[in-house]
Amino acid sequence: MRKELAVIANIYLYACLWILSPLTCNTTEEGGIPGSFLIQPVGARGNAIGEGYSSMADDSTAVLWNPAGISMISKPELYISRSWLFEDTEHSFLGFSYPLKKSIGITGGWINQSSEGYEKRTNPFDSPTTFSISNDAILLGLGSKIPLKKFQINAGITLKTVRHIIDDYSDSGFGADAGLIIGPLQNFSFGLSVHNVLKPKILLVSREVVYPSGICFSSHYTQKIFKDIKAIGSIGVSKYENQGARFSFGGELSYTDTAFLRFGKTENGFSSGIGLKMGNYVLDYSAIFHELSPIHTISLTTRFGITADELEDLIKEGIKKFDRESASKLAGVYVQQAEVFYKDKKYIQAVKALENAVLLEPFNKEISNKLKSFKQEMDRNLNLGMIEKNRSLAIEYFESGDYITSRQYWQSVLEIDPENSQAKEYIEKIDMKMTEMEKEHLKRQAEEELSKKVALLREEATGLLKSEKYSQAILKAKKILTISPDNKEALSIISIAENGIKLSIEKRLKEALSLCEKKDIKEGLKIIESILKDFPDNKEANEGANFCKISWKVEISPQDQKKIEQLYYMAVDSYLKGKYKDTQKYIDEIYKIDPLNENTKNLEEKLKKVK
C-alpha cells in the first residue's frame, strides 16, 4: 500500500510543479477568462472547502467539479444552489442525478450567471437604456467506478453546451470536461479534473472567443477523531491557460454525519460554512469573505429512496423501544431491504429479510403474502437455473453424439418441468437416432438405477422403522411403491409402521394429557403438536389439544399482556442480533405467563433451526 501512495504522491508533486511553470497557448486579449462563470465554485459545500473539494465531490455538483464523482452518488437526488456575487450578479445551479447501476451514475445540470443594470447609448447625447448579460450552460455527466484490487478508480466525463447573451445578441458553443478520483488509499483520496478538454468556441459580435483549458489536482484525508466526529482535510491547486496557479486548502468536521462545520482559504479570501442533514434532506450554507464583498451561497439537496447501507445501519440499531410501534418501523425497514434484494435478484436474502419482518409483525397479512410471493419466485428461479443447467448439458452431449447421456439430462428437465416442449422434442429425436442396441442398453441402465434407488429407499425406511420414526418410514416405503407398486417389503414396512404409529400415538397422547392435568400445558401441547404435525386429522390428538387448552383457564391481565409483548420483542431483537441464549431466556419468561402464545411458538421453532 505504501508503494501505491508513494507513486501517487510523486505524480501529484510533478503535476503541481508543471502547473507552476508557464504555459504557452492561445490567449484572448480580454482581461477576464472566457467561461469564468463555469469556474465560479458551485454549491455551498464546495464554496466553503475550496479546490480540494474536486477529490470529494459526491453530489450533483460533481458534474462541474469533477465528473468522476458522479459514480459516488448512491441514490437519485435533486440539487439546487444559488450564490450572490457582486453588483446584482447571481450564480445559480440546478442538478439532478440518478445512479443507473451500483458502479455507474448520470447527472444533468443547468448553470446560469446573470447581471443586470448595464447602461447603453446609441449616440453620446441619447438617454441611456439598460440591458443585461447572461451566461448559462446545460451539462450532462457520466461517472463510472473501476474497482481494483487495493483501491478504486472513479472516472467521468461531462458534455456541455454553453450560451452567452449580451442584450439582444447571443451565441452558443459545445465543450467537454473529464476527471478521475483515486482512492481511498489509507484514508487518502486524490482527484484530477481537466476542464475544457474540448474547448467551447463562442462568436461574440465579430470575434471568436475560445474557452481556455484548465487542470486541477486535489487531495483529501479523512480521519475519525471520536466515536461520532469525523474530520476531513483537503488541498487543491488549479491552473488555466495564461493564468497563474490557484492554491486552496479546506476542511470539514462532521458530527454523526448530520451536522457539519466547514472552512477554507482560497485566493478570494477565507471561507466558512455549515451544513445540516435530516434523512434525505441536506441544507448547506457558505460565505467567502472576499475583499470587495462577501459571497453567500445556499444549497438544498433532496435525495430519494434509501440505500442498502442505510437499511443495514437501521437494522443494526435494532428495536429502539420494545413495543409494537418500534417493531413495526423495523419491520418496514426489513421489507425495504427485501425489496432491494429482490430487485437485485438475490431471492434467498430477500426471503430471509421478509421472514424477519414477519417475526416483528406476525399479524401483518400484507408482509406474509409478500413473503409467500417471494418464496414462489425464489423456487421458480431455482428451478429455472436447474433446468438451464441440465438443458445446456443435454444439448452439449447431443451434439457430441452421446445420445444416452443427453437423454438422461433431458429426462431431468422433464422431472422439473413435465411440459417442457424442448425436452420432449429432443427425446423424440434421440429415440429416432438411437440404435436398438443403445435402446436396450438405456433400458438396462434405467432398470439398474431404479433397482439401486429401491434398495437405498428400503435401507432408509428400515432404519427409520428401527428408530421408531414411523411416519418417515411410511413416506420412504411409499416412494418405493411408486417405482415398484407390488414391492412386498415396502408393503410390510408400511404395515409395521402403521401399527407402531398407533401404539406410539396412544403412549404419547397419554403422556401429554397427564402433563396438561398437572398444568404443564407447554410440554403437553408440544407432544400433541408433534402428533398433529404428522397426522393433522387424528381425532384423539385434536381432542387432547382442546382438553389442554381448556385446562389453561387463566385470564391474562392487560398488564401481563403488555409484559408478554415487551418480552416477545426483546426475544425477536435478540434473535435478529444472533444472541440466541437471550432469545430462549425471553421465550421461557413468556411461557410462564402464557404457554399457548402462538407467536412465541413460531419464534421458538426458528430458534431450534439455528441452534
Secondary structure, DSSP 8 states (H G I E B T S, - for coil): -HHHHHHHHHHHHHHHHHHHS-------SSSS-TTGGGTS--SHHHHHH-GGGGGT--STTHHHH-GGGGGG--S-EEEEEEEE-STTEEEEEEEEEEESSSSEEEEEEEEEEEEEEEEE-SSTTS--EEEEEEEEEEEEEEEEEEE-SSSEEEEEEEEEEEEEEETTEEEEEEEEEEEEEEEEETTEEEEEEEEEEE--EEEETTEEEE---EEEEEEEEEEE-SSSEEEEEEEEEEEETTS--EEEEEEEEEETTTEEEEEEEETTEEEEEEEEEETTEEEEEEEE--SSS-EEEEEEEEE-S--HHHHHHHHHH--SSSSHHHHHHHHHHHHHHHHHHHHTT-HHHHHHHHHHHHHH-TT-HHHHHHHHHHHHHHHHHHHHHHHHHHHHHHHHHHHTT-HHHHHHHHHHHHHH-TT-HHHHHHHHHHHHHS-HHHHHHHHHHHHHHHHHHHHHHHHHHHHHHHTT-HHHHHHHHHHHHHHSTT-HHHHHHHHHHHHHHHHHHHHHHHHHHHHHHTT-HHHHHHHHHHHHHH-TT-HHHHHHHHHHHHH------HHHHHHHHHHHHHHHHHHHTT-HHHHHHHHHHHHHH-TT-HHHHHHHHHHHHH-
